[in-house]
Amino acid sequence: MTRLYNDPVNFVDEATAGFVAAHAQRVCQVPGGVIRSTRSEPGTVAVVIGGGSGHYPAFAGLVGQGLAHGAVMGNLFASPSAQQVYNVCKAANNGGGVLLSFGNYAGDVLHFGQARERLIREGIPCEIVAVIDDISSADREELHKRRGIAGDLTVFKVAAAAAEAGYSLEEVVRLSRAANLRTRSMGVAFDGCTLPGADDALFHVPAGKMAVGLGIHGEPGISEQDVPSADALAELLVSHLLEEVPDGIETVRGARASVLLNGLGAIKYEELFVVYRRVHALLLEAGIEIVEPEVGELVTSLDMAGASLTLFWLDDELERLWRAPADTPAYRKGSLNPAPPIDTAALDIPDADEIPAASQASRAAARCVEQALRATREVIDANVDKLGKLDAIAGDGDHGIGMQRGAVAAAEAAEQALARGAGAGTLLRQAAEAWSDRAGGTSGAIWGVMLNALSLTLGDDAAPQAEHYARGVAKAKQDVMEFGKAKLGDKTLVDALVPFSDALSQRVAAGDDLANAWGAATQAAQAAAEDTQTLKPKLGRARPLAEKSLGTPDPGAISLAMILDVVHRVIATAD
Amino acid sequence: MTRLYNDPVNFVDEATAGFVAAHAQRVCQVPGGVIRSTRSEPGTVAVVIGGGSGHYPAFAGLVGQGLAHGAVMGNLFASPSAQQVYNVCKAANNGGGVLLSFGNYAGDVLHFGQARERLIREGIPCEIVAVIDDISSADREELHKRRGIAGDLTVFKVAAAAAEAGYSLEEVVRLSRAANLRTRSMGVAFDGCTLPGADDALFHVPAGKMAVGLGIHGEPGISEQDVPSADALAELLVSHLLEEVPDGIETVRGARASVLLNGLGAIKYEELFVVYRRVHALLLEAGIEIVEPEVGELVTSLDMAGASLTLFWLDDELERLWRAPADTPAYRKGSLNPAPPIDTAALDIPDADEIPAASQASRAAARCVEQALRATREVIDANVDKLGKLDAIAGDGDHGIGMQRGAVAAAEAAEQALARGAGAGTLLRQAAEAWSDRAGGTSGAIWGVMLNALSLTLGDDAAPQAEHYARGVAKAKQDVMEFGKAKLGDKTLVDALVPFSDALSQRVAAGDDLANAWGAATQAAQAAAEDTQTLKPKLGRARPLAEKSLGTPDPGAISLAMILDVVHRVIATAD
């Protein structure tokens, strides 16, 4: 939904004012819309685009060198008036005639048509290319009834690059018509947007459903189905578009096309890239050469949840115009002098998988460590929800699944290292890397640091004694405090780790065996972990929202105590 | 929410693969993240950035000439591991040392710190600048505890531009620390994002509320309040940031700053521009010179509904580095040779407001026309909801408010034109322009065309007779059919307009007076309007969703019949 506005009646005017203020280097405002604020070559064709507002970067975001000369900006999702079109054309005119281009909607056809007549009456040559890329909006036999969606961009780009190159109006029209006939899009929608001040969305798609072919203003689509996987959506869109190869493309194999995967507002970049991955593979499989694709937000409908895929089938002339540089508020290409590509084969990428030779004694200790990591994995598996809920009170709730990812990866790495004859030090190092690599987050880092510290004191040669463990834990404590910049009393895992390490060192120095010393130290850690219940907000600044965490212990300290306890049992029962 | 994914476990890997496929000209994948696919100058500093995924264009979208040399990509919202950081650094290293930069989060601090130690051990000089722009995340006295949000970009940009210019690691560190200390941001949130496969959002903000200072992963903010107007939000953000002017800025008046207004995912461009309009004005009022601002999505959190404002306080050196060109998948500046600015004073912008002289008789007729337009406004006002509901069945539901905007504007323009002595022709022309200008959309266009046609036949000289009206209506019919490309039987307004025009012409030709002829023709139009009930889907293609419109008359035909009826009453009671 649209949340930020003043009086909804002024939304478009105010958005335009802000847009022009932010992009004064490239655009300036005229009655009815915007034009370039930079000079164009006299005698060249002016490309004027436009339509309703709410589709940024269409249309105003595409005004600038190498792209449109002007954009007419109607009210939200409403065609601009003929007067607006006329005004923008008069201001954008460079003396070489005007090409008007816009999505093929009835209101736009009417208003741009009226403005064209008036310009012609006044002696300004003017032609129209209404974009018709949306294959869901009418049958192939009725191309002229199809609507324009994200394929607007390819037509505008070709027209403008031709104009920039000094082509005549006739040539600009010929090329943009060719681009129009070679551009095909298909869209899907998951939910509609809500206009500023409106009570409800413009339309809804039932939860869990996807509307196929729904227009960017909610115009009826062709079917409704369950929301598919990203790959299945890619397959749906590509298969439909490959059934719609335009006239003039003899074989798909060997054809060149640009590809636009467009998000309509709330379908975000990472999702689009997941879909694009499969689209790209499918097009390559079909033998298509992909030229300068675009993945992002090219034509939106406020925050509508939807996406569309466009194929723009190229020939030499269209490819050159598509590749030509452009510099607008929202679309830039061809900047800088491109540097040459690197040789990826020569990259320095380290191999972390080596197993050095180890003593018999260290390999025996490695078995015990592997058991401890297996027990760790089990206790975390059993407590993943509990830890998640604890973390959700003050944090982002991912402590449980983060610990689980790490513990699973560490146990698996340990098992493999053991099978390959690793000593205790190498086994712990590989487990440490696996943990921090897979878990991510703060807890992953801390556990990587701790296991690494232990790895260095155990090594692969000596038969580890109780004091090796005590020294390893002490190093872990020190490293965690240093890397994490956490002090005792900060209500973190450090509050449990410090008493554990101190007790372990004391008892080992006093002559206890590892099992007894570890057991006593674990009790100290458990008590300290419970004591991390925050009694005041954690951060320095007074912030009411942090108060909800009062009375909750630190999940990192709790999971540490949990793990120390199961490791104690492994040590106590070891041969 | 995140809708498009396959197995959520693979989301980041698949997004990365799609990203790299789409942007192979600029980036290539290495274990742990991406690096530039273009060669950098040997011996220069490599700037490696990174953090959790889910924040595109941060971080991978910022890799390319003039910006980062590599980006380390952790799991969703989770720090990458030290191994990942190390791998990317090894691959990105140009022999001039490595600058690591990232948002100041505990996990990132840990992992980048570990990787730095390893690089230094291996003889690769490496330094760290953790970005701390979020003023809500800790007090000014504890800058080192602050988190990094959209201000990441300014620090990365300065570091990278310095590296590109061949500065030493020491100089790159000095400048990026300076940028870090001169960058201040503040964010707000309206709702959280939902991770792929998760049941619920990472966090929620109560409906109608705004969380101030909430972190981009949902970290606690400083307060909660009702959602403000766009202007009030601008005032809130600017006032807080102006209380946080960094050391080294002596007076705000005369200072230079860049401004970043960042959307976190679901707050879209038009909203951001509305807010920016006020931000820009407030900063100018404070005497700040604004340098190359950015309004858009720079650091997102999937589709989180939130926004942040960043001020980057410049000095000469930082300004030069901020303005330097860059060419990455998501951030490009400094392309092309900029063309000179235009002279806006010389633009050809027409004046539509002229009132030509008119005969007494035409001015009398104008009074009648003005009454008819007033009656039109009243009947539309009374039926705005009814028309909206009718249109919502098959269209976008805006017919009611569109007609209202148009009728109100036309009646107001007519009243003004009458007061200024306009004849019937001029009054109708100005009403036509006002209608289509304010209403927008298809209906606005059609009513503009119809009133314009009538304007041309009535003119400002003759005393209009019944046949002038009949001829004007016939021209309106012809123009609407021509511009709209609609035929009789298409179930549009044309289906009512044609019988109206035909009956009016016949009755006038047969000698009826205007009132009688108009009344009889209105009856024909009313019957025909009801008859526009669609019996089969309107569009050529079989589409199940269009079936819901069966049995509903066309709202444009219905509103036409409504208006003809009230105009008949005006004519019948005219002097």
Chai-1 contact restraints between the chains, C-beta under 6 A:
chainA,res_idxA,chainB,res_idxB,connection_type,confidence,min_distance_angstrom,max_distance_angstrom,comment,restraint_id
A,T2,B,E271,contact,1.0,0.0,6.0,A-B,restraint_1
A,R3,B,F190,contact,1.0,0.0,6.0,A-B,restraint_2
A,R3,B,V227,contact,1.0,0.0,6.0,A-B,restraint_3
A,L4,B,A230,contact,1.0,0.0,6.0,A-B,restraint_4
A,L4,B,E271,contact,1.0,0.0,6.0,A-B,restraint_5
A,L4,B,V275,contact,1.0,0.0,6.0,A-B,restraint_6
A,Y5,B,A230,contact,1.0,0.0,6.0,A-B,restraint_7
A,Y5,B,V274,contact,1.0,0.0,6.0,A-B,restraint_8
A,N6,B,S229,contact,1.0,0.0,6.0,A-B,restraint_9
A,N6,B,A230,contact,1.0,0.0,6.0,A-B,restraint_10
A,N6,B,D231,contact,1.0,0.0,6.0,A-B,restraint_11
A,E14,B,V274,contact,1.0,0.0,6.0,A-B,restraint_12
A,E14,B,R277,contact,1.0,0.0,6.0,A-B,restraint_13
A,A15,B,E270,contact,1.0,0.0,6.0,A-B,restraint_14
A,A15,B,F273,contact,1.0,0.0,6.0,A-B,restraint_15
A,A15,B,V274,contact,1.0,0.0,6.0,A-B,restraint_16
A,A17,B,R277,contact,1.0,0.0,6.0,A-B,restraint_17
A,G18,B,F273,contact,1.0,0.0,6.0,A-B,restraint_18
A,G18,B,V274,contact,1.0,0.0,6.0,A-B,restraint_19
A,G18,B,Y276,contact,1.0,0.0,6.0,A-B,restraint_20
A,G18,B,R277,contact,1.0,0.0,6.0,A-B,restraint_21
A,F19,B,F273,contact,1.0,0.0,6.0,A-B,restraint_22
A,A21,B,H280,contact,1.0,0.0,6.0,A-B,restraint_23
A,A22,B,Y276,contact,1.0,0.0,6.0,A-B,restraint_24
A,A22,B,P293,contact,1.0,0.0,6.0,A-B,restraint_25
A,A22,B,V295,contact,1.0,0.0,6.0,A-B,restraint_26
A,C28,B,T344,contact,1.0,0.0,6.0,A-B,restraint_27
A,P31,B,I349,contact,1.0,0.0,6.0,A-B,restraint_28
A,S37,B,P341,contact,1.0,0.0,6.0,A-B,restraint_29
A,S37,B,I342,contact,1.0,0.0,6.0,A-B,restraint_30
A,T38,B,A339,contact,1.0,0.0,6.0,A-B,restraint_31
A,R39,B,A339,contact,1.0,0.0,6.0,A-B,restraint_32
A,R39,B,P340,contact,1.0,0.0,6.0,A-B,restraint_33
A,R39,B,I342,contact,1.0,0.0,6.0,A-B,restraint_34
A,Y56,B,Y269,contact,1.0,0.0,6.0,A-B,restraint_35
A,Y56,B,E270,contact,1.0,0.0,6.0,A-B,restraint_36
A,Q65,B,L336,contact,1.0,0.0,6.0,A-B,restraint_37
A,Q65,B,A339,contact,1.0,0.0,6.0,A-B,restraint_38
A,G74,B,G440,contact,1.0,0.0,6.0,A-B,restraint_39
A,N75,B,G440,contact,1.0,0.0,6.0,A-B,restraint_40
A,A78,B,G440,contact,1.0,0.0,6.0,A-B,restraint_41
A,A78,B,G441,contact,1.0,0.0,6.0,A-B,restraint_42
A,S79,B,G440,contact,1.0,0.0,6.0,A-B,restraint_43
A,S79,B,G441,contact,1.0,0.0,6.0,A-B,restraint_44
A,S81,B,S436,contact,1.0,0.0,6.0,A-B,restraint_45
A,S81,B,D437,contact,1.0,0.0,6.0,A-B,restraint_46
A,Q83,B,E433,contact,1.0,0.0,6.0,A-B,restraint_47
A,Q83,B,D437,contact,1.0,0.0,6.0,A-B,restraint_48
A,K90,B,D348,contact,1.0,0.0,6.0,A-B,restraint_49
A,A91,B,L347,contact,1.0,0.0,6.0,A-B,restraint_50
A,A91,B,I349,contact,1.0,0.0,6.0,A-B,restraint_51
A,A106,B,T442,contact,1.0,0.0,6.0,A-B,restraint_52
A,G107,B,G441,contact,1.0,0.0,6.0,A-B,restraint_53
A,G107,B,T442,contact,1.0,0.0,6.0,A-B,restraint_54
A,G107,B,A445,contact,1.0,0.0,6.0,A-B,restraint_55
A,L110,B,A445,contact,1.0,0.0,6.0,A-B,restraint_56
A,L110,B,F483,contact,1.0,0.0,6.0,A-B,restraint_57
A,L110,B,G484,contact,1.0,0.0,6.0,A-B,restraint_58
A,H111,B,A445,contact,1.0,0.0,6.0,A-B,restraint_59
A,G113,B,F483,contact,1.0,0.0,6.0,A-B,restraint_60
A,A138,B,L539,contact,1.0,0.0,6.0,A-B,restraint_61
A,A138,B,G540,contact,1.0,0.0,6.0,A-B,restraint_62
A,A138,B,R541,contact,1.0,0.0,6.0,A-B,restraint_63
A,D139,B,G540,contact,1.0,0.0,6.0,A-B,restraint_64
A,D139,B,R541,contact,1.0,0.0,6.0,A-B,restraint_65
A,E142,B,G540,contact,1.0,0.0,6.0,A-B,restraint_66
A,F190,B,R3,contact,1.0,0.0,6.0,A-B,restraint_67
A,H217,B,D396,contact,1.0,0.0,6.0,A-B,restraint_68
A,G218,B,D396,contact,1.0,0.0,6.0,A-B,restraint_69
A,P220,B,R543,contact,1.0,0.0,6.0,A-B,restraint_70
A,P220,B,L545,contact,1.0,0.0,6.0,A-B,restraint_71
A,P220,B,A546,contact,1.0,0.0,6.0,A-B,restraint_72
A,G221,B,L545,contact,1.0,0.0,6.0,A-B,restraint_73
A,I222,B,R543,contact,1.0,0.0,6.0,A-B,restraint_74
A,V227,B,R3,contact,1.0,0.0,6.0,A-B,restraint_75
A,S229,B,N6,contact,1.0,0.0,6.0,A-B,restraint_76
A,A230,B,L4,contact,1.0,0.0,6.0,A-B,restraint_77
A,A230,B,Y5,contact,1.0,0.0,6.0,A-B,restraint_78
A,A230,B,N6,contact,1.0,0.0,6.0,A-B,restraint_79
A,D231,B,N6,contact,1.0,0.0,6.0,A-B,restraint_80
A,G265,B,K268,contact,1.0,0.0,6.0,A-B,restraint_81
A,A266,B,A266,contact,1.0,0.0,6.0,A-B,restraint_82
A,A266,B,D303,contact,1.0,0.0,6.0,A-B,restraint_83
A,K268,B,G265,contact,1.0,0.0,6.0,A-B,restraint_84
A,K268,B,L302,contact,1.0,0.0,6.0,A-B,restraint_85
A,K268,B,D303,contact,1.0,0.0,6.0,A-B,restraint_86
A,Y269,B,Y56,contact,1.0,0.0,6.0,A-B,restraint_87
A,E270,B,A15,contact,1.0,0.0,6.0,A-B,restraint_88
A,E270,B,Y56,contact,1.0,0.0,6.0,A-B,restraint_89
A,E271,B,T2,contact,1.0,0.0,6.0,A-B,restraint_90
A,E271,B,L4,contact,1.0,0.0,6.0,A-B,restraint_91
A,F273,B,A15,contact,1.0,0.0,6.0,A-B,restraint_92
A,F273,B,G18,contact,1.0,0.0,6.0,A-B,restraint_93
A,F273,B,F19,contact,1.0,0.0,6.0,A-B,restraint_94
A,V274,B,Y5,contact,1.0,0.0,6.0,A-B,restraint_95
A,V274,B,E14,contact,1.0,0.0,6.0,A-B,restraint_96
A,V274,B,A15,contact,1.0,0.0,6.0,A-B,restraint_97
A,V274,B,G18,contact,1.0,0.0,6.0,A-B,restraint_98
A,V275,B,L4,contact,1.0,0.0,6.0,A-B,restraint_99
A,Y276,B,G18,contact,1.0,0.0,6.0,A-B,restraint_100
A,Y276,B,A22,contact,1.0,0.0,6.0,A-B,restraint_101
A,R277,B,E14,contact,1.0,0.0,6.0,A-B,restraint_102
A,R277,B,A17,contact,1.0,0.0,6.0,A-B,restraint_103
A,R277,B,G18,contact,1.0,0.0,6.0,A-B,restraint_104
A,H280,B,A21,contact,1.0,0.0,6.0,A-B,restraint_105
A,P293,B,A22,contact,1.0,0.0,6.0,A-B,restraint_106
A,V295,B,A22,contact,1.0,0.0,6.0,A-B,restraint_107
A,L302,B,K268,contact,1.0,0.0,6.0,A-B,restraint_108
A,D303,B,A266,contact,1.0,0.0,6.0,A-B,restraint_109
A,D303,B,K268,contact,1.0,0.0,6.0,A-B,restraint_110
A,P325,B,L336,contact,1.0,0.0,6.0,A-B,restraint_111
A,D327,B,S335,contact,1.0,0.0,6.0,A-B,restraint_112
A,D327,B,L336,contact,1.0,0.0,6.0,A-B,restraint_113
A,R332,B,R332,contact,1.0,0.0,6.0,A-B,restraint_114
A,R332,B,S335,contact,1.0,0.0,6.0,A-B,restraint_115
A,S335,B,D327,contact,1.0,0.0,6.0,A-B,restraint_116
A,S335,B,R332,contact,1.0,0.0,6.0,A-B,restraint_117
A,S335,B,S335,contact,1.0,0.0,6.0,A-B,restraint_118
A,L336,B,Q65,contact,1.0,0.0,6.0,A-B,restraint_119
A,L336,B,P325,contact,1.0,0.0,6.0,A-B,restraint_120
A,L336,B,D327,contact,1.0,0.0,6.0,A-B,restraint_121
A,A339,B,T38,contact,1.0,0.0,6.0,A-B,restraint_122
A,A339,B,R39,contact,1.0,0.0,6.0,A-B,restraint_123
A,A339,B,Q65,contact,1.0,0.0,6.0,A-B,restraint_124
A,P340,B,R39,contact,1.0,0.0,6.0,A-B,restraint_125
A,P341,B,S37,contact,1.0,0.0,6.0,A-B,restraint_126
A,I342,B,S37,contact,1.0,0.0,6.0,A-B,restraint_127
A,I342,B,R39,contact,1.0,0.0,6.0,A-B,restraint_128
A,T344,B,C28,contact,1.0,0.0,6.0,A-B,restraint_129
A,L347,B,A91,contact,1.0,0.0,6.0,A-B,restraint_130
A,D348,B,K90,contact,1.0,0.0,6.0,A-B,restraint_131
A,I349,B,P31,contact,1.0,0.0,6.0,A-B,restraint_132
A,I349,B,A91,contact,1.0,0.0,6.0,A-B,restraint_133
A,P350,B,K90,contact,1.0,0.0,6.0,A-B,restraint_134
A,D396,B,H217,contact,1.0,0.0,6.0,A-B,restraint_135
A,D396,B,G218,contact,1.0,0.0,6.0,A-B,restraint_136
A,E433,B,Q83,contact,1.0,0.0,6.0,A-B,restraint_137
A,S436,B,S81,contact,1.0,0.0,6.0,A-B,restraint_138
A,D437,B,S81,contact,1.0,0.0,6.0,A-B,restraint_139
A,D437,B,Q83,contact,1.0,0.0,6.0,A-B,restraint_140
A,G440,B,G74,contact,1.0,0.0,6.0,A-B,restraint_141
A,G440,B,N75,contact,1.0,0.0,6.0,A-B,restraint_142
A,G440,B,A78,contact,1.0,0.0,6.0,A-B,restraint_143
A,G440,B,S79,contact,1.0,0.0,6.0,A-B,restraint_144
A,G441,B,A78,contact,1.0,0.0,6.0,A-B,restraint_145
A,G441,B,S79,contact,1.0,0.0,6.0,A-B,restraint_146
A,G441,B,G107,contact,1.0,0.0,6.0,A-B,restraint_147
A,T442,B,A106,contact,1.0,0.0,6.0,A-B,restraint_148
A,T442,B,G107,contact,1.0,0.0,6.0,A-B,restraint_149
A,A445,B,G107,contact,1.0,0.0,6.0,A-B,restraint_150
A,A445,B,L110,contact,1.0,0.0,6.0,A-B,restraint_151
A,A445,B,H111,contact,1.0,0.0,6.0,A-B,restraint_152
A,F483,B,L110,contact,1.0,0.0,6.0,A-B,restraint_153
A,F483,B,G113,contact,1.0,0.0,6.0,A-B,restraint_154
A,G484,B,L110,contact,1.0,0.0,6.0,A-B,restraint_155
A,G540,B,A138,contact,1.0,0.0,6.0,A-B,restraint_156
A,G540,B,D139,contact,1.0,0.0,6.0,A-B,restraint_157
A,G540,B,E142,contact,1.0,0.0,6.0,A-B,restraint_158
A,R541,B,A138,contact,1.0,0.0,6.0,A-B,restraint_159
A,R541,B,D139,contact,1.0,0.0,6.0,A-B,restraint_160
A,R543,B,P220,contact,1.0,0.0,6.0,A-B,restraint_161
A,R543,B,I222,contact,1.0,0.0,6.0,A-B,restraint_162
A,L545,B,P220,contact,1.0,0.0,6.0,A-B,restraint_163
A,L545,B,G221,contact,1.0,0.0,6.0,A-B,restraint_164
A,A546,B,P220,contact,1.0,0.0,6.0,A-B,restraint_165
